[in-house]
């Protein structure tokens, strides 16, 4: 069992709330990490394996992500220990929302993460009787439909294009392997294909599909609609491979867009890509990042590359109580502008500092948070510069 107090350091968390409900069997946790730059905002996930430590780790990622993209919210995350396929999902979700009614929406606004859908965000709003309690609701309720629009994957592709250009690698014709073909991976594949890249491998939890000559992204999307995640074992375009093989196929750009901790040092030794663009949160270990840097492989950090979702979330936060829908054209333009600029800034800083992009990006985000903490008197006087 995680000792919650052991998670506290100079940055946070500021609050950890563990809740339960005996009738539904609901168990969950909210971690508000650091609110120096604004109130807590981050997704809510549902999985049978959710832990306090996992949610705290992801809340910290949100702190750096908001600061990295220079938007004024604080890092937070919530998690529910339950199977998202359970027929009791709605009752569990509503019980979770009720249990956090002291914190939501005054200190934390729920959003979508693994296991939750737009309808679930609507249930949260309904249960608390407050449009401001959650973002990510369906478009017909005035929400920003993240998954349908593919905002995170779109931003991921924009960051990849900016990074490739920075390295002198033309994106047009570059071979891309994508781990994960869910909302993020599939949207990234679509945008990368529009930008001229060739997708040579994709994967789901059921395996990978590889074709060195390229896969037709439109056909993959149609196959997924027909067969679900099993499409990788039934599609005629490529060769089925075991899960994880897509990380080490011959390619120019690798996009891990599925789970955290998938690239450890052992895997990093075999990666052939020149550029890794992190679509998932925390997909590479620090050891792997160091080894990839030694091998001359550039990595665009998760809190920079997949921040398209938080840019869209910022628009959604602004429109929670508005009678008008946010303009999607403006959202996409802002995602492109911010993520491209942030990617180049972090890669330039990494080169200047002689360090990894993760370290350079973290230094930038930390300084923004530290400055806010100083301004609000949250740092002891003895630590002031």
C-alpha positions as CSV (number, residue, x, y, z in Angstrom):
1,X,0.0,0.0,0.0
2,X,1.3,3.5,-0.9
3,X,2.0,5.8,2.0
4,X,0.4,9.0,0.8
5,X,2.7,11.2,2.9
6,X,5.8,9.7,1.1
7,X,4.5,11.2,-2.1
8,X,4.9,14.8,-0.9
9,X,7.9,16.8,-2.0
10,X,8.6,20.5,-2.6
11,X,6.0,20.7,-5.5
12,X,3.1,18.8,-4.0
13,X,0.7,17.1,-3.9
14,X,-1.3,19.7,-2.1
15,X,-4.2,17.4,-1.5
16,X,-5.0,13.7,-1.8
17,X,-8.6,12.6,-1.3
18,X,-9.5,8.9,-1.1
19,X,-13.2,8.1,-1.4
20,X,-15.4,5.0,-1.3
21,X,-19.1,4.0,-1.4
22,X,-20.1,0.6,0.0
23,X,-23.3,0.1,-1.9
24,X,-21.7,0.5,-5.4
25,X,-18.3,-0.7,-4.4
26,X,-16.8,2.5,-5.6
27,X,-13.2,3.3,-4.6
28,X,-11.4,6.3,-6.0
29,X,-8.8,9.0,-5.4
30,X,-8.3,12.6,-6.4
31,X,-4.8,14.1,-6.3
32,X,-4.4,17.9,-6.6
33,X,-0.7,18.3,-7.2
34,X,0.2,22.0,-7.5
35,X,-2.2,25.0,-8.0
36,X,0.3,27.9,-8.0
37,X,-0.6,28.7,-11.6
38,X,-4.3,27.9,-11.3
39,X,-7.0,25.5,-10.0
40,X,-6.5,21.8,-10.5
41,X,-7.4,20.4,-13.9
42,X,-6.7,16.9,-15.3
43,X,-8.4,13.8,-16.5
44,X,-10.3,11.2,-14.6
45,X,-9.5,7.6,-15.4
46,X,-11.3,4.3,-14.6
47,X,-9.4,1.0,-14.4
48,X,-9.4,-2.0,-12.1
49,X,-5.7,-1.4,-11.4
50,X,-5.8,2.3,-10.5
51,X,-3.5,3.2,-7.5
52,X,-2.9,6.3,-5.4
53,X,0.7,6.3,-6.6
54,X,-0.2,6.1,-10.2
55,X,-2.7,9.0,-10.0
56,X,-0.2,11.1,-8.1
57,X,2.4,10.5,-10.7
58,X,0.0,11.5,-13.5
59,X,-1.1,14.6,-11.5
60,X,2.5,15.7,-11.5
61,X,2.7,15.2,-15.2
62,X,-0.3,17.6,-15.5
63,X,1.6,20.2,-13.4
64,X,4.4,20.2,-16.0
65,X,2.1,19.9,-18.9
66,X,0.1,23.0,-18.0
67,X,3.3,24.9,-17.3
68,X,5.0,23.6,-20.4
69,X,2.3,24.9,-22.6
70,X,2.1,28.1,-20.5
71,X,-1.6,27.8,-19.6
72,X,-2.9,28.8,-16.2
73,X,-4.2,25.7,-14.5
74,X,-2.7,23.4,-12.0
75,X,-1.8,19.8,-12.1
76,X,-4.4,17.3,-10.9
77,X,-5.7,13.8,-11.7
78,X,-8.4,11.5,-10.5
79,X,-8.9,7.7,-10.7
80,X,-11.6,5.2,-10.0
81,X,-10.9,1.6,-9.3
82,X,-13.4,-0.2,-11.5
83,X,-13.8,-2.0,-14.8
84,X,-15.1,0.6,-17.4
85,X,-17.0,-2.3,-19.1
86,X,-19.0,-2.9,-15.9
87,X,-22.8,-2.5,-16.2
88,X,-22.6,-0.6,-12.9
89,X,-20.3,2.0,-14.4
90,X,-22.8,4.8,-14.3
91,X,-23.7,4.2,-10.6
92,X,-20.0,4.0,-9.7
93,X,-19.2,7.2,-11.5
94,X,-22.1,9.1,-9.9
95,X,-21.1,7.9,-6.5
96,X,-17.5,9.1,-7.2
97,X,-18.8,12.5,-8.2
98,X,-21.0,12.8,-5.1
99,X,-18.1,11.9,-2.9
100,X,-16.0,14.7,-4.3
101,X,-18.7,17.3,-4.2
102,X,-16.6,19.4,-1.8
103,X,-13.7,19.6,-4.3
104,X,-15.6,19.6,-7.6
105,X,-15.8,22.1,-9.3
106,X,-14.3,24.6,-6.8
107,X,-10.9,23.0,-6.7
108,X,-10.9,20.4,-9.4
109,X,-12.8,19.9,-12.7
110,X,-13.2,16.4,-14.0
111,X,-12.2,15.5,-17.5
112,X,-11.7,12.4,-19.7
113,X,-8.9,9.9,-19.4
114,X,-8.6,6.1,-19.9
115,X,-11.9,4.3,-19.4
116,X,-14.2,7.4,-19.6
117,X,-16.3,8.7,-22.4
118,X,-18.2,11.9,-23.3
119,X,-21.4,10.4,-21.9
120,X,-19.6,9.9,-18.6
121,X,-18.7,13.5,-18.4
122,X,-22.4,14.3,-18.9
123,X,-23.3,12.0,-16.0
124,X,-20.9,13.9,-13.7
125,X,-22.4,17.2,-14.7
126,X,-25.9,15.8,-14.1
127,X,-25.1,14.2,-10.8
128,X,-23.6,17.4,-9.3
129,X,-26.2,19.7,-11.1
130,X,-23.4,21.9,-12.4
131,X,-22.1,22.4,-16.0
132,X,-18.8,23.4,-14.5
133,X,-18.2,20.0,-12.9
134,X,-16.7,18.3,-15.9
135,X,-15.4,19.0,-19.4
136,X,-15.3,16.7,-22.4
137,X,-19.1,16.4,-22.7
138,X,-20.7,15.6,-26.0
139,X,-20.9,18.4,-28.6
140,X,-24.7,18.5,-28.3
141,X,-24.3,19.6,-24.7
142,X,-21.9,22.3,-25.6
143,X,-18.7,20.4,-25.0
144,X,-15.5,20.0,-26.9
145,X,-15.6,16.5,-28.3
146,X,-11.9,15.6,-27.8
147,X,-12.0,12.1,-29.2
148,X,-14.2,12.9,-32.2
149,X,-12.0,15.9,-33.0
150,X,-8.8,14.1,-32.3
151,X,-7.2,17.1,-30.7
152,X,-4.4,15.3,-28.9
153,X,-3.4,13.2,-31.9
154,X,-3.5,16.2,-34.1
155,X,-1.2,18.1,-31.8
156,X,1.1,15.1,-31.6
157,X,1.5,15.1,-35.3
158,X,2.1,18.9,-35.3
159,X,4.8,18.4,-32.7
160,X,6.3,15.6,-34.8
161,X,6.4,17.7,-37.9
162,X,8.1,20.6,-36.0
163,X,10.7,18.2,-34.4
164,X,11.4,16.5,-37.7
165,X,12.0,19.9,-39.4
166,X,14.3,20.9,-36.5
167,X,16.3,17.8,-37.1
168,X,16.5,18.3,-40.9
169,X,14.3,15.3,-41.4
170,X,11.5,15.9,-44.0
171,X,8.2,14.6,-42.7
172,X,7.0,13.9,-46.2
173,X,8.0,10.4,-46.9
174,X,9.2,9.7,-43.4
175,X,8.3,6.2,-42.0
176,X,6.3,6.3,-38.8
177,X,5.5,3.5,-36.4
178,X,2.6,4.1,-33.9
179,X,2.0,2.2,-30.7
180,X,-1.7,2.4,-29.9
181,X,-4.4,3.1,-32.4
182,X,-7.0,4.5,-30.1
183,X,-8.3,8.1,-30.0
184,X,-4.8,9.6,-29.9
185,X,-2.8,7.2,-32.1
186,X,-5.4,7.1,-34.9
187,X,-5.8,10.9,-35.0
188,X,-2.1,11.2,-35.1
189,X,-1.9,8.7,-37.9
190,X,-4.5,10.7,-39.9
191,X,-2.7,14.0,-39.5
192,X,0.7,12.5,-40.2
193,X,-0.6,11.0,-43.4
194,X,-2.0,14.4,-44.4
195,X,1.4,15.9,-43.8
196,X,2.9,13.3,-46.1
197,X,4.4,10.7,-43.7
198,X,4.1,7.0,-44.4
199,X,2.7,4.9,-41.5
200,X,4.5,1.6,-41.5
201,X,3.3,0.0,-38.3
202,X,0.4,0.3,-35.8
203,X,-0.6,-1.7,-32.8
204,X,-3.4,-2.4,-30.3
205,X,-3.6,-4.6,-27.2
206,X,-4.1,-7.5,-29.6
207,X,-0.9,-7.2,-31.6
208,X,0.8,-5.1,-34.2
209,X,0.5,-4.7,-37.9
210,X,3.6,-3.9,-40.1
211,X,4.1,-3.1,-43.7
212,X,7.5,-1.5,-44.7
213,X,5.9,-0.1,-47.9
214,X,3.2,1.7,-45.8
215,X,-0.3,1.1,-44.5
216,X,-3.4,2.9,-45.8
217,X,-4.6,4.9,-42.7
218,X,-8.2,5.2,-44.1
219,X,-8.4,1.4,-44.5
220,X,-7.0,0.9,-41.0
221,X,-9.7,3.1,-39.6
222,X,-12.4,1.3,-41.5
223,X,-11.0,-2.1,-40.4
224,X,-11.0,-0.9,-36.8
225,X,-14.7,0.2,-37.1
226,X,-15.5,-3.3,-38.3
227,X,-13.4,-5.5,-36.1
228,X,-12.4,-3.3,-33.2
229,X,-8.9,-3.6,-31.8
230,X,-8.7,-7.1,-33.3
231,X,-8.3,-5.5,-36.8
232,X,-4.5,-5.9,-36.4
233,X,-4.8,-9.6,-36.7
234,X,-7.4,-9.6,-39.6
235,X,-6.2,-6.8,-41.9
236,X,-4.8,-7.8,-45.3
237,X,-2.4,-4.9,-45.7
238,X,0.5,-5.9,-43.5
239,X,2.1,-8.6,-41.5
240,X,0.8,-9.3,-37.9
241,X,3.5,-9.0,-35.2
242,X,3.5,-9.5,-31.4
243,X,2.7,-6.6,-29.2
244,X,5.7,-4.4,-28.6
245,X,7.4,-5.3,-31.9
246,X,6.1,-2.0,-33.4
247,X,8.6,-0.2,-31.1
248,X,11.6,-1.6,-32.8
249,X,10.6,-1.8,-36.5
250,X,12.7,0.1,-39.0
251,X,11.3,3.6,-39.2
252,X,12.2,7.3,-38.9
253,X,9.7,8.4,-36.3
254,X,8.3,6.4,-33.4
255,X,5.1,7.4,-31.6
256,X,4.4,5.5,-28.4
257,X,0.7,6.5,-27.9
258,X,-0.6,3.7,-25.7
259,X,0.6,3.0,-22.2
260,X,3.2,4.4,-19.7
261,X,6.5,2.7,-19.0
262,X,6.7,0.8,-22.4
263,X,10.2,1.9,-23.3
264,X,12.8,0.8,-20.8
265,X,16.5,0.7,-21.3
266,X,16.4,-2.8,-22.9
267,X,13.9,-1.7,-25.6
268,X,15.7,1.6,-26.1
269,X,18.8,-0.3,-27.2
270,X,16.8,-1.7,-30.2
271,X,14.9,1.4,-31.3
272,X,15.8,2.3,-34.9
273,X,13.9,5.6,-35.2
274,X,15.7,8.9,-35.3
275,X,12.9,10.7,-33.5
276,X,10.5,9.5,-30.7
277,X,7.4,11.6,-30.1
278,X,5.7,10.7,-26.9
279,X,1.9,10.4,-27.3
280,X,1.2,8.5,-24.1
281,X,2.0,9.9,-20.6
282,X,5.3,8.6,-19.2
283,X,6.1,6.0,-22.0
284,X,9.9,6.2,-21.5
285,X,11.9,5.6,-18.4
286,X,14.7,8.0,-17.4
287,X,17.3,5.3,-18.2
288,X,15.8,4.9,-21.6
289,X,15.8,8.6,-22.2
290,X,19.5,8.8,-21.4
291,X,20.4,5.9,-23.6
292,X,18.3,7.3,-26.5
293,X,20.2,10.6,-26.2
294,X,23.5,8.8,-26.2
295,X,22.4,7.0,-29.4
296,X,21.6,10.3,-31.0
297,X,17.8,9.7,-31.0
298,X,15.7,12.8,-30.2
299,X,12.7,12.4,-27.9
300,X,9.9,15.0,-27.7
301,X,8.6,14.7,-24.1
302,X,5.0,13.7,-23.4
303,X,4.1,16.9,-21.6
304,X,5.1,18.9,-24.7
305,X,4.0,16.5,-27.5
306,X,0.6,15.4,-26.2
307,X,-0.5,18.8,-24.8
308,X,-3.1,19.3,-27.6
309,X,-5.6,17.8,-25.2
310,X,-4.9,20.4,-22.5
311,X,-5.0,23.3,-25.0
312,X,-8.5,22.1,-26.0
313,X,-9.4,21.6,-22.3
314,X,-8.5,25.2,-21.6
315,X,-11.0,26.3,-24.2
316,X,-13.5,23.9,-22.7
317,X,-12.9,25.3,-19.2
318,X,-13.5,28.8,-20.5
319,X,-16.8,27.8,-22.1
320,X,-18.3,25.7,-19.3
321,X,-20.9,28.2,-18.4
322,X,-21.2,29.9,-21.8
323,X,-24.2,29.6,-24.1
324,X,-21.9,29.4,-27.0
325,X,-19.8,26.5,-28.3
326,X,-16.0,27.1,-28.5
327,X,-14.8,27.6,-32.1
328,X,-13.1,24.4,-33.2
329,X,-11.0,26.2,-35.9
330,X,-9.5,28.4,-33.2
331,X,-8.8,25.4,-31.1
332,X,-6.9,23.6,-33.9
333,X,-5.0,26.7,-34.8
334,X,-3.9,27.3,-31.2
335,X,-2.9,23.7,-30.8
336,X,-0.7,23.9,-33.9
337,X,0.9,27.2,-33.0
338,X,1.6,26.4,-29.3
339,X,2.9,22.8,-29.7
340,X,5.1,23.6,-32.7
341,X,6.7,26.6,-30.9
342,X,7.0,24.6,-27.6
343,X,8.7,21.7,-29.4
344,X,11.3,23.9,-31.0
345,X,11.9,25.8,-27.8
346,X,12.5,22.6,-25.8
347,X,14.8,21.1,-28.4
348,X,16.8,24.3,-28.7
349,X,17.1,24.4,-24.9
350,X,18.2,20.8,-24.8
351,X,20.9,21.5,-27.3
352,X,22.0,24.6,-25.5
353,X,22.1,23.0,-22.1
354,X,23.7,19.8,-23.4
355,X,20.9,17.7,-21.8
356,X,17.9,15.6,-22.8
357,X,14.7,17.3,-24.0
358,X,12.9,15.9,-21.0
359,X,15.3,17.7,-18.6
360,X,15.2,20.9,-20.7
361,X,11.4,20.9,-20.9
362,X,11.1,20.0,-17.2
363,X,13.5,22.9,-16.3
364,X,11.3,25.3,-18.2
365,X,8.1,24.1,-16.6
366,X,9.6,24.0,-13.1
367,X,10.8,27.6,-13.4
368,X,7.3,28.8,-14.4
369,X,5.8,26.9,-11.5
370,X,8.5,28.1,-9.1
371,X,8.0,31.7,-10.2
372,X,4.3,31.4,-9.4
373,X,5.0,29.8,-6.1
374,X,7.3,32.6,-5.1
375,X,4.8,35.3,-6.1
376,X,2.2,33.7,-3.9
377,X,4.5,33.2,-1.0
378,X,4.4,29.4,-1.1
379,X,8.2,29.1,-0.9
380,X,9.8,29.6,2.5
381,X,11.7,32.9,2.7
382,X,15.0,31.2,3.2
383,X,14.7,29.6,-0.2
384,X,14.1,32.9,-2.0
385,X,16.9,33.8,-4.5
